[in-house]
Amino acid sequence: YIIKNTAYDQEFWLHGDAPFTAEGLLKNKSAVCEGYAKTFLAFMYEIGIPCKMVVGYADPNLDHAWNMVKVDGKWYQIDVTWDDPVPDKKGRVSYNYFLLTDKEMAKDHVALTQGLPKCKTSADKYTSEFALICKNRSQMKKQVTKALSNKKTDVILALRKGSGIDVKDVCNEIYAQDSSRRSISYSQAVKGSYILI
């Protein structure tokens, strides 16, 4: 919801404190990372999911804020800001920073917040909750059929690494099943054992 309904505020210096707050993000539909992280924290609080806000820096000297969530007794890193494309692309959501381990997040994030829980568990098992899993070509064909029959404009397919299936195969299957389709837009991300498109 946050990513689909807001945009990163690239001119935040013009807007006072609003881009740094959840209220600013929800009212103005734009904020910087602190506004995103505070909004995510508030949403998680409301639905009863343990969550923490993390302050640090990223890439490599940019002040930054993100979150940690506890799902089924395990903590994971999550960065809503970096999963929202800049410039904004309406409806586009990335999953590059969704349910990561500390090791995965440490590639470009450094936490300064003290006393944080450890995030060591892979989130592969949650991929099936937001993506259609494709472990082989036969399953990929069935998932494309399912996606096309739902008439959704944004569907996530999770291609198992090492399956031999790539984006070209998925596009060819979409065109084979729906020859009236003129174009396909997609983004690609690696998530644990899957390539998400």
C-alpha atoms as one frame of an Amber mdcrd trajectory, in Angstrom:
protein
   0.000   0.000   0.000   2.709   2.461   0.969   4.738   1.930  -2.199   1.746
   1.899  -4.543   0.208   5.057  -3.091   3.198   7.291  -2.405   6.417   8.525
  -3.996   9.861   9.341  -2.671  10.139  13.097  -2.052  13.176  14.189  -4.035
  12.670  17.862  -3.130  12.091  17.327   0.600  14.032  20.458   1.555  11.071
  22.476   0.214   8.505  20.807   2.479   9.645  21.390   6.052   9.222  18.439
   8.430   6.385  16.694   6.540   8.582  14.279   4.522  10.077  12.958   7.778
   6.744  11.895   9.326   4.076   9.251   8.792   1.457  11.999   8.758   3.366
  13.800   6.006   3.604  10.659   3.893  -0.080   9.809   4.251  -1.341  13.375
   3.719   1.052  14.498   0.977   1.649  11.088  -0.631   5.406  11.660  -0.499
   8.232  11.462   2.040  11.847  10.477   2.523  13.049   7.232   4.096  12.241
   8.344   7.643   8.619   9.022   6.669   8.381   5.636   4.946   9.914   3.812
   7.936   7.657   5.572  10.462   4.574   4.836   8.347   5.515   1.173   8.016
   6.118   1.016  11.779   2.657   2.494  12.446   0.985   0.077  10.011   2.688
  -2.920  11.620   1.696  -1.703  15.098  -1.947  -1.441  13.982  -2.057  -4.999
  12.628  -0.112  -6.490  15.520   3.181  -7.387  13.825   6.261  -6.636  15.951
   8.361  -4.031  14.160  11.350  -1.794  14.811  12.688   1.239  13.015  16.394
   1.136  12.154  18.541   4.227  11.642  21.876   4.083   9.882  23.334   4.803
   6.519  23.375   3.260   3.085  25.170   3.327  -0.212  27.753   4.163   1.463
  27.363   7.536   3.236  23.672   8.381   2.870  21.697   8.786   6.121  18.911
   6.237   5.974  16.056   4.627   7.919  14.340   1.267   7.410  12.577  -1.408
   9.451  12.747  -4.870  10.956   9.672  -7.112  11.338   9.052 -10.276  13.309
   7.191 -12.954  11.362   6.487 -16.394  12.877   9.015 -15.741  15.653  11.855
 -14.708  13.301  13.155 -11.194  12.630  13.703  -9.887   9.096  15.012  -6.647
   7.589  12.731  -4.664   5.269  13.289  -1.388   3.410  10.059   0.002   1.995
  11.822   3.100   0.641  14.288   1.190  -1.502  11.494  -1.036  -2.844   9.718
   2.064  -4.208  11.219   3.031  -7.597  12.652   6.545  -8.024  11.433   8.256
 -10.067   8.036   6.874  -9.098   6.472   4.268 -11.372   2.773   3.966 -10.538
   1.888   0.472  -9.366   5.494  -0.788  -9.506   6.721  -2.568  -6.369  10.146
  -4.135  -5.950  10.899  -6.938  -3.496  14.672  -6.483  -3.359  14.525  -5.374
   0.291  11.614  -7.507   1.536  12.290  -9.923   4.431  16.093  -9.977   4.265
  18.683 -11.422   6.608  21.270  -9.175   8.271  23.872 -10.499   5.836  21.712
  -9.655   2.799  20.931  -6.168   4.114  24.561  -5.482   5.062  25.528  -5.425
   1.377  24.462  -1.768   1.234  22.956  -0.844   4.641  24.755  -0.202   7.944
  22.639   0.049  11.102  23.621   2.499  13.817  20.657   1.645  16.069  21.893
  -0.397  19.058  20.407  -3.590  20.532  18.650  -4.853  17.417  17.597  -8.503
  17.173  19.469 -10.772  14.752  17.939 -11.531  11.347  19.436 -14.853  10.239
  16.600 -16.824   8.633  15.993 -16.947   4.877  12.505 -15.803   3.888  12.135
 -18.231   0.965   9.037 -19.823   2.497   7.187 -16.475   2.367   7.815 -15.946
  -1.328   4.772 -18.115  -2.129   2.558 -15.707  -0.181   3.150 -12.822  -2.614
   4.384 -14.565  -5.777   3.399 -17.422  -8.069   6.144 -20.067  -7.733   7.665
 -21.550 -10.909  10.015 -24.460 -10.165   9.934 -25.872 -13.712   8.566 -25.057
 -17.181   5.330 -26.947 -16.681   4.588 -25.062 -13.469   5.554 -21.767 -15.122
   3.004 -22.371 -17.907   0.286 -23.085 -15.327   1.180 -19.979 -13.326   1.085
 -17.781 -16.444  -2.368 -19.225 -17.229  -3.469 -18.441 -13.668  -2.078 -14.906
 -13.857  -3.761 -14.179 -17.192  -7.104 -15.576 -16.051  -7.085 -13.293 -12.977
  -6.768 -10.232 -15.236  -4.399  -8.624 -12.754  -2.051  -5.979 -14.096   0.689
  -6.660 -11.563   1.540 -10.300 -10.982   4.787 -11.573  -9.486   6.282 -14.810
 -10.752   9.067 -16.422  -8.718  11.418 -18.408 -10.974  13.407 -20.966  -9.016
  17.149 -20.416  -9.534  18.647 -23.244 -11.546  15.301 -24.153 -13.137  16.494
 -23.034 -16.574  13.571 -20.600 -16.869  14.278 -16.941 -17.564  12.343 -13.757
 -18.327  12.378 -14.471 -22.071  10.678 -17.833 -21.448   7.961 -16.162 -19.364
   7.365 -13.444 -21.982   7.164 -16.056 -24.754   4.624 -18.027 -22.706   2.520
 -14.924 -22.061   2.468 -14.134 -25.793   1.688 -17.780 -26.635  -1.311 -17.736
 -24.315  -2.465 -14.190 -25.127  -1.418 -13.172 -28.642  -3.403  -9.920 -28.374
  -0.984  -8.606 -25.739   1.084  -5.802 -27.241   3.588  -5.182 -24.497   4.825
  -6.475 -21.173   6.619  -4.375 -18.607   8.517  -6.001 -15.790  11.219  -5.563
 -13.233  13.521  -8.294 -11.985  14.879  -8.971  -8.492  16.735 -11.805  -6.805
  15.067 -13.006  -3.588  16.701 -15.925  -1.827  16.346 -18.972  -4.089  14.124
 -17.142  -6.584  14.281 -14.588  -9.348  11.170 -12.414  -9.088   9.666 -10.852
 -12.189
